[in-house]
Amino acid sequence: MNFSGFQETLDAQLEAIGQASLPIPIGLLVAAQFVNVLIGSIINAAAGFSLVFIMAGESFDPLQATILGWSGWLVPLLLVTVLAVAGQFRVPVTEAASVTDAE
């Protein structure tokens, strides 16, 4: 696949509004979109896969039984909590700021 025509059009439009060209090739951006579509389909499949195991005549509550319900948010919540406690969300101190504070 060759996206050179699209790349030229996009570069001309960016130049017309005074912006620099994209530093990433268009082909790479398109490939990244395919990866996003694949990941989204995996998440959707995981959300609906629990329906395969429901017995006929039984009720199903997706809020409690699927990755999209409250149980699916436990692991991400735990991960964010561990990262916050470990200090991973702090703004890094730059060298210039530490020299100024020392004086």
N, C-alpha and C positions, 0 to 999 in steps of 0.2 A: 504494500500500500504506500502511496506517495501523497503526502499532505502538503506538498510545496505550494500549490495554489492557495490553499487555505492559509498557510504560513505567510505568504506574500500579502494577501488581503488583510490579515490581522496586523501585520507589521505596518502596512500603509495606514490603517485606521488608527493605530496607536501613535504613529508619527503625526497624523493630522491633529490629534488632541494634545500633542506635546509630551507624550509618554515614551519611554524607552521600549525597545523590543523585549519580548519575553526571553528570559535566559534559558528556558527549558524548551526543547524541541516539541512541536505539536504532536508528533507520533508518540512521544513519551506520555504526554498528557492524556491522549486517547487511550493508551494502554492502561494508565492509572484508572481511568473510568471503568474499563472492563474488570479490573481487580475489584473496584468498589461494587460493581453489579454482582460479581461472584460472592463477595462477602455478605451483601444484603440478601441474596437468595439463600445462603446458608443459614442466616439468622431466621428468615421466614420459614425455612424448612424445619428448623429446630422448634419454632413456635407451634407449628401445626403437627409435628410428629407425635405428640402425646395423644392426639386423637386416634391414632392407630391402636392404642392399647386400651381403649375404653370398651367395657363390656356392653353388649346391647341392652338397652333399657335402663342403664345407669345414668345418673346426672353428671354433668361435667362443669366445673367452675374454673375457667381459665385464669381467674385472678389468683387462685391458689395453686394451680397445677402446672403452669407453663413458665417458660423463660421470660415471658412478657409480664407476668404477674409479680406479686411482691417477692416470691421466692427467687426470681431471677435477678432481683436487685441486691440480694444479700452479698454475693461475692464482690460486685463492684463497690458497694458501700464499705465492705471490709478492706478492700484494696486502697480506696481513697483515705480511709481512716489510718491505715498503717503508713501510707506515704506522708500524711499530714503530721503524724506523731514523729516520724523520722526526719522531719524538717525539709522534705523535698519540694515544698511549695514556697520556701523563703526566697526572697530576691537576693541574688548573689552580690556580695560586696566587691566593688571594683577597687583596683589598686589606688586610683586617684582619691577615692573617698576615704580609704583607710589612712593615707598620708595626711590628708587635710584634717581628719579627726585627731591624729596624733599630735599635731602642732598646737 
